[in-house]
Amino acid sequence: MTDSLRQQAYAQAAAFVHTLDRRDPVALQRDWSLSPAVAEEIVEMLDSYFSANQALSLAPLAQAFVPGKGGRPAVDVYATDAGPLGMECLLLADGKPGEATLHLEMSGHDGALCLHYQYIGS
């Protein structure tokens, strides 16, 4: 996987997390084409992991792909058997690692990556 592709995937994921930080289901629907039910579920899931005043983010790009505890990077991008890229992104709360991990897929479309939300888990 090229650094360019990894950085494109990171940029998409960071933009998605920026929307998550707003905890706005309407923005999730509008900006990421999520259904109302999925958008509401995401906001509820965030509320179970983080307090409303905690700012959500990804690890900075310079540190995102560096292996951390247990040898895993804070943002892991990998090829899947089905074709799209998989991503596991440790969500940070106020710049500190939390226990929630955002799972995404990225598929190529007309030379650009398209983000697909999978789930948030521990």
N, CA, C and O of each residue as an XYZ file, in Angstrom:
488
protein
N       0.851     -1.183      0.000
C       0.000      0.000      0.000
C       0.896      1.246      0.000
O       1.871      1.328      0.748
N       0.552      2.187     -0.834
C       1.378      3.388     -0.959
C       1.080      4.376      0.167
O      -0.003      4.372      0.751
N       2.066      5.218      0.452
C       1.866      6.269      1.453
C       0.755      7.220      1.009
O      -0.025      7.697      1.834
N       0.685      7.489     -0.274
C      -0.336      8.393     -0.798
C      -1.735      7.849     -0.520
O      -2.620      8.584     -0.083
N      -1.928      6.564     -0.776
C      -3.228      5.941     -0.528
C      -3.546      5.955      0.965
O      -4.675      6.244      1.362
N      -2.558      5.646      1.780
C      -2.747      5.656      3.240
C      -3.129      7.060      3.717
O      -4.006      7.211      4.568
N      -2.470      8.087      3.166
C      -2.776      9.466      3.562
C      -4.159      9.899      3.086
O      -4.843     10.644      3.788
N      -4.583      9.445      1.905
C      -5.939      9.742      1.425
C      -6.977      9.108      2.356
O      -7.971      9.740      2.710
N      -6.738      7.866      2.743
C      -7.652      7.175      3.650
C      -7.703      7.906      4.996
O      -8.776      8.081      5.573
N      -6.546      8.327      5.484
C      -6.491      9.066      6.751
C      -7.304     10.358      6.644
O      -8.074     10.681      7.549
N      -7.140     11.090      5.555
C      -7.855     12.359      5.385
C      -9.364     12.145      5.399
O     -10.092     12.927      6.009
N      -9.838     11.103      4.739
C     -11.273     10.793      4.756
C     -11.726     10.439      6.170
O     -12.755     10.930      6.635
N     -10.967      9.596      6.847
C     -11.329      9.191      8.212
C     -11.321     10.387      9.152
O     -12.206     10.509      9.999
N     -10.331     11.280      9.017
C     -10.261     12.461      9.878
C     -11.460     13.376      9.641
O     -11.998     13.948     10.590
N     -11.881     13.519      8.391
C     -13.053     14.335      8.090
C     -14.315     13.704      8.703
O     -15.182     14.414      9.213
N     -14.410     12.382      8.650
C     -15.547     11.691      9.250
C     -15.550     11.893     10.772
O     -16.597     12.160     11.361
N     -14.388     11.766     11.397
C     -14.298     11.945     12.848
C     -14.631     13.388     13.224
O     -15.218     13.633     14.278
N     -14.264     14.337     12.377
C     -14.638     15.737     12.628
C     -16.169     15.861     12.684
O     -16.706     16.582     13.524
N     -16.855     15.162     11.795
C     -18.325     15.163     11.824
C     -18.828     14.436     13.065
O     -19.795     14.876     13.687
N     -18.185     13.330     13.432
C     -18.572     12.610     14.653
C     -18.457     13.513     15.873
O     -19.301     13.476     16.768
N     -17.409     14.320     15.898
C     -17.172     15.199     17.042
C     -18.346     16.146     17.263
O     -18.615     16.538     18.398
N     -19.035     16.513     16.211
C     -20.192     17.405     16.341
C     -21.408     16.682     16.925
O     -22.342     17.321     17.409
N     -21.391     15.347     16.878
C     -22.489     14.528     17.417
C     -23.838     14.983     16.845
O     -24.834     15.105     17.559
N     -23.828     15.221     15.557
C     -24.996     15.740     14.853
C     -25.475     14.707     13.842
O     -24.862     14.554     12.785
N     -26.572     13.985     14.147
C     -27.037     12.953     13.226
C     -27.426     13.500     11.845
O     -27.268     12.806     10.841
N     -27.923     14.720     11.789
C     -28.300     15.304     10.499
C     -27.051     15.512      9.634
O     -27.080     15.248      8.432
N     -25.963     15.982     10.238
C     -24.713     16.160      9.496
C     -24.167     14.815      9.016
O     -23.641     14.724      7.907
N     -24.283     13.783      9.830
C     -23.838     12.452      9.413
C     -24.644     11.965      8.213
O     -24.094     11.354      7.296
N     -25.937     12.235      8.220
C     -26.776     11.842      7.087
C     -26.421     12.644      5.844
O     -26.255     12.087      4.759
N     -26.309     13.938      6.010
C     -26.062     14.835      4.879
C     -24.664     14.644      4.295
O     -24.510     14.510      3.081
N     -23.644     14.631      5.159
C     -22.262     14.634      4.692
C     -21.724     13.252      4.334
O     -20.789     13.137      3.542
N     -22.304     12.210      4.909
C     -21.758     10.866      4.722
C     -22.786      9.854      4.208
O     -22.511      8.655      4.161
N     -23.958     10.336      3.828
C     -25.007      9.491      3.228
C     -25.406      8.317      4.112
O     -25.657      7.215      3.625
N     -25.460      8.566      5.414
C     -25.903      7.529      6.341
C     -27.405      7.633      6.538
O     -27.985      8.715      6.438
N     -28.018      6.512      6.815
C     -29.458      6.518      7.076
C     -29.721      7.193      8.420
O     -28.826      7.251      9.264
N     -30.937      7.704      8.633
C     -31.262      8.307      9.927
C     -31.031      7.344     11.097
O     -30.523      7.749     12.143
N     -31.398      6.082     10.923
C     -31.242      5.110     12.008
C     -29.767      4.884     12.345
O     -29.403      4.822     13.519
N     -28.918      4.762     11.325
C     -27.484      4.550     11.572
C     -26.867      5.793     12.207
O     -26.060      5.681     13.129
N     -27.240      6.976     11.720
C     -26.708      8.226     12.284
C     -27.070      8.347     13.767
O     -26.224      8.714     14.581
N     -28.303      8.045     14.116
C     -28.728      8.092     15.525
C     -27.971      7.053     16.353
O     -27.565      7.331     17.482
N     -27.783      5.868     15.797
C     -27.061      4.808     16.502
C     -25.614      5.228     16.777
O     -25.080      4.951     17.851
N     -24.986      5.890     15.814
C     -23.608      6.353     15.993
C     -23.536      7.351     17.140
O     -22.660      7.249     17.998
N     -24.447      8.312     17.161
C     -24.430      9.321     18.226
C     -24.651      8.660     19.590
O     -23.990      9.019     20.564
N     -25.567      7.706     19.666
C     -25.790      6.980     20.925
C     -24.531      6.214     21.336
O     -24.176      6.182     22.515
N     -23.859      5.598     20.360
C     -22.644      4.839     20.651
C     -21.554      5.783     21.185
O     -20.859      5.451     22.146
N     -21.411      6.952     20.563
C     -20.420      7.922     21.035
C     -20.724      8.345     22.468
O     -19.817      8.484     23.288
N     -22.015      8.551     22.764
C     -22.413      8.948     24.119
C     -22.095      7.871     25.148
O     -21.907      8.176     26.326
N     -22.031      6.604     24.712
C     -21.706      5.534     25.654
C     -20.203      5.461     25.940
O     -19.795      4.903     26.958
N     -19.386      6.017     25.056
C     -17.936      5.986     25.227
C     -17.347      7.301     25.753
O     -16.350      7.294     26.475
N     -17.969      8.425     25.386
C     -17.375      9.734     25.656
C     -18.403     10.673     26.266
O     -19.603     10.532     26.034
N     -17.919     11.636     27.051
C     -18.824     12.670     27.537
C     -19.030     13.692     26.418
O     -18.204     13.807     25.512
N     -20.120     14.421     26.490
C     -20.508     15.341     25.418
C     -19.489     16.446     25.180
O     -19.393     16.971     24.071
N     -18.730     16.802     26.207
C     -17.783     17.909     26.046
C     -16.392     17.458     25.603
O     -15.509     18.297     25.427
N     -16.178     16.167     25.421
C     -14.872     15.681     24.975
C     -14.746     15.842     23.460
O     -15.639     15.453     22.708
N     -13.633     16.416     23.028
C     -13.370     16.594     21.601
C     -12.809     15.298     21.017
O     -11.833     14.751     21.529
N     -13.428     14.817     19.950
C     -13.000     13.576     19.307
C     -12.068     13.881     18.146
O     -12.261     14.849     17.411
N     -11.051     13.034     17.994
C     -10.108     13.199     16.889
C      -9.391     11.877     16.638
O      -9.561     10.899     17.366
N      -8.580     11.885     15.574
C      -7.654     10.788     15.315
C      -6.274     11.222     15.787
O      -6.034     12.404     16.034
N      -5.380     10.266     15.909
C      -3.983     10.602     16.179
C      -3.490     11.484     15.038
O      -3.919     11.307     13.898
N      -2.594     12.433     15.323
C      -2.051     13.272     14.253
C      -1.395     12.405     13.174
O      -0.853     11.340     13.468
N      -1.450     12.870     11.931
C      -0.934     12.103     10.801
C       0.497     11.624     11.041
O       0.831     10.490     10.697
N       1.339     12.461     11.619
C       2.741     12.096     11.854
C       2.887     10.899     12.794
O       3.905     10.207     12.761
N       1.877     10.652     13.631
C       1.936      9.552     14.600
C       0.934      8.447     14.305
O       0.996      7.381     14.916
N       0.021      8.681     13.385
C      -1.106      7.778     13.170
C      -0.699      6.353     12.802
O      -1.329      5.396     13.252
N       0.347      6.203     11.990
C       0.708      4.884     11.480
C       1.900      4.262     12.195
O       2.409      3.222     11.776
N       2.346      4.903     13.280
C       3.469      4.398     14.063
C       2.929      3.368     15.060
O       1.994      3.666     15.804
N       3.504      2.166     15.084
C       3.025      1.164     16.039
C       3.114      1.671     17.477
O       4.108      2.271     17.886
N       2.051      1.414     18.226
C       1.990      1.829     19.626
C       1.971      0.623     20.531
O       2.629     -0.383     20.263
N       1.206      0.730     21.613
C       1.082     -0.380     22.556
C       0.579     -1.618     21.820
O      -0.361     -1.544     21.028
N       1.202     -2.728     22.083
C       0.804     -3.970     21.450
C       1.220     -4.061     19.993
O       0.847     -5.010     19.302
N       1.993     -3.081     19.511
C       2.487     -3.127     18.147
C       1.530     -2.626     17.088
O       1.860     -2.643     15.902
N       0.344     -2.177     17.492
C      -0.638     -1.683     16.523
C      -0.590     -0.169     16.439
O      -0.437      0.514     17.452
N      -0.720      0.354     15.225
C      -0.777      1.811     15.089
C      -2.150      2.339     15.508
O      -3.119      1.582     15.565
N      -2.228      3.635     15.799
C      -3.508      4.255     16.168
C      -4.481      4.255     14.992
O      -5.695      4.211     15.186
N      -3.945      4.303     13.776
C      -4.752      4.185     12.558
C      -4.138      3.071     11.727
O      -3.004      3.180     11.259
N      -4.894      2.007     11.552
C      -4.412      0.844     10.810
C      -5.200      0.755      9.504
O      -6.426      0.639      9.515
N      -4.491      0.809      8.389
C      -5.110      0.694      7.066
C      -4.608     -0.607      6.453
O      -3.404     -0.864      6.446
N      -5.511     -1.423      5.944
C      -5.105     -2.722      5.420
C      -5.996     -3.114      4.246
O      -7.144     -2.679      4.146
N      -5.450     -3.940      3.365
C      -6.221     -4.470      2.241
C      -7.116     -5.596      2.755
O      -6.742     -6.327      3.672
N      -8.288     -5.727      2.162
C      -9.202     -6.809      2.524
C      -9.339     -7.763      1.340
O      -9.046     -7.396      0.202
N      -9.781     -8.976      1.612
C      -9.996     -9.956      0.547
C     -11.085     -9.504     -0.417
O     -11.058     -9.849     -1.598
N     -12.044     -8.730      0.090
C     -13.171     -8.287     -0.736
C     -12.806     -7.131     -1.668
O     -13.573     -6.802     -2.572
N     -11.640     -6.514     -1.453
C     -11.223     -5.440     -2.343
C     -11.032     -4.093     -1.692
O      -9.979     -3.481     -1.876
N     -12.022     -3.585     -0.918
C     -11.824     -2.262     -0.323
C     -10.760     -2.297      0.766
O     -10.395     -3.358      1.274
N     -10.276     -1.118      1.108
C      -9.352     -1.005      2.229
C     -10.137     -1.047      3.528
O     -11.228     -0.483      3.611
N      -9.603     -1.700      4.526
C     -10.180     -1.660      5.860
C      -9.406     -0.657      6.695
O      -8.217     -0.433      6.467
N     -10.076     -0.060      7.652
C      -9.416      0.870      8.573
C      -9.928      0.641      9.981
O     -11.124      0.456     10.206
N      -9.007      0.657     10.913
C      -9.343      0.657     12.329
C      -8.667      1.873     12.925
O      -7.442      1.993     12.897
N      -9.478      2.779     13.467
C      -8.982      4.064     13.954
C      -9.303      4.218     15.432
O     -10.472      4.253     15.817
N      -8.277      4.309     16.252
C      -8.468      4.565     17.670
C      -8.972      5.997     17.818
O      -8.326      6.938     17.357
N     -10.112      6.157     18.453
C     -10.649      7.504     18.661
C      -9.996      8.129     19.892
O      -9.895      7.502     20.946
N      -9.561      9.365     19.736
C      -8.973     10.112     20.835
C     -10.030     11.045     21.413
O     -10.840     11.610     20.679
N     -10.015     11.202     22.722
C     -10.907     12.130     23.419
C     -10.025     13.172     24.078
O      -9.221     12.855     24.954
N     -10.178     14.414     23.653
C      -9.328     15.502     24.142
C      -7.846     15.159     23.944
O      -7.010     15.478     24.789
N      -7.533     14.507     22.822
C      -6.150     14.185     22.475
C      -5.580     12.949     23.139
O      -4.418     12.607     22.916
N      -6.385     12.268     23.961
C      -5.912     11.075     24.665
C      -6.656      9.842     24.147
O      -7.854      9.911     23.874
N      -5.949      8.712     24.010
C      -6.603      7.500     23.513
C      -7.759      7.076     24.406
O      -7.650      7.068     25.632
N      -8.864      6.724     23.768
C     -10.004      6.167     24.478
C     -10.038      4.672     24.233
O      -9.063      4.090     23.758
N     -11.155      4.053     24.556
C     -11.260      2.614     24.315
C     -12.032      2.303     23.036
O     -12.081      1.150     22.609
N     -12.633      3.319     22.421
C     -13.441      3.105     21.215
C     -12.577      3.099     19.965
O     -11.675      3.921     19.803
N     -12.875      2.151     19.086
C     -12.212      2.051     17.794
C     -13.255      2.180     16.702
O     -14.282      1.502     16.718
N     -12.979      3.055     15.759
C     -13.846      3.276     14.612
C     -13.403      2.348     13.490
O     -12.232      2.329     13.112
N     -14.349      1.578     12.962
C     -14.069      0.628     11.877
C     -14.717      1.165     10.602
O     -15.915      1.446     10.564
N     -13.897      1.300      9.562
C     -14.343      1.855      8.291
C     -13.865      0.981      7.142
O     -12.979      0.142      7.307
N     -14.464      1.189      5.978
C     -13.939      0.651      4.728
C     -13.803      1.812      3.764
O     -14.582      2.765      3.804
N     -12.816      1.725      2.908
C     -12.592      2.726      1.867
C     -12.584      2.009      0.527
O     -11.822      1.062      0.328
N     -13.419      2.454     -0.379
C     -13.422      1.877     -1.715
C     -13.053      2.953     -2.721
O     -13.355      4.129     -2.520
N     -12.407      2.556     -3.793
C     -12.019      3.492     -4.831
C     -13.171      3.758     -5.779
O     -13.905      2.844     -6.153
N     -13.328      5.028     -6.167
C     -14.369      5.405     -7.115
C     -13.886      6.619     -7.899
O     -13.678      7.690     -7.328
N     -13.709      6.454     -9.202
C     -13.238      7.537    -10.070
C     -11.948      8.174     -9.545
O     -11.807      9.397     -9.568
N     -11.012      7.353     -9.075
C      -9.729      7.844     -8.616
C      -9.727      8.421     -7.214
O      -8.684      8.868     -6.736
N     -10.864      8.422     -6.545
C     -10.950      8.952     -5.181
C     -11.464      7.857     -4.257
O     -12.157      6.935     -4.687
N     -11.118      7.974     -2.997
C     -11.605      7.016     -2.004
C     -12.969      7.441     -1.490
O     -13.245      8.627     -1.312
N     -13.803      6.460     -1.259
C     -15.139      6.694     -0.708
C     -15.234      5.954      0.624
O     -14.995      4.749      0.689
N     -15.583      6.677      1.678
C     -15.645      6.120      3.022
C     -16.980      5.416      3.257
O     -18.040      5.907      2.869
N     -16.897      4.255      3.904
C     -18.087      3.499      4.299
C     -17.956      3.166      5.788
O     -17.042      2.450      6.196
N     -18.879      3.694      6.588
C     -18.892      3.422      8.024
C     -19.250      1.957      8.266
O     -20.162      1.429      7.630
N     -18.542      1.302      9.176
C     -18.847     -0.071      9.564
C     -19.440     -0.113     10.982
O     -20.611     -0.447     11.160
N     -18.624      0.227     11.982
C     -19.115      0.252     13.370
C     -18.081      0.876     14.279
O     -16.938      1.105     13.882
N     -18.498      1.150     15.515
C     -17.607      1.598     16.575
C     -17.648      0.526     17.665
O     -18.721      0.128     18.117
N     -16.482      0.070     18.074
C     -16.427     -0.963     19.093
C     -15.236     -0.777     20.000
O     -14.454      0.160     19.835
N     -15.099     -1.680     20.969
C     -13.978     -1.605     21.921
C     -12.919     -2.616     21.543
O     -11.893     -2.715     22.215
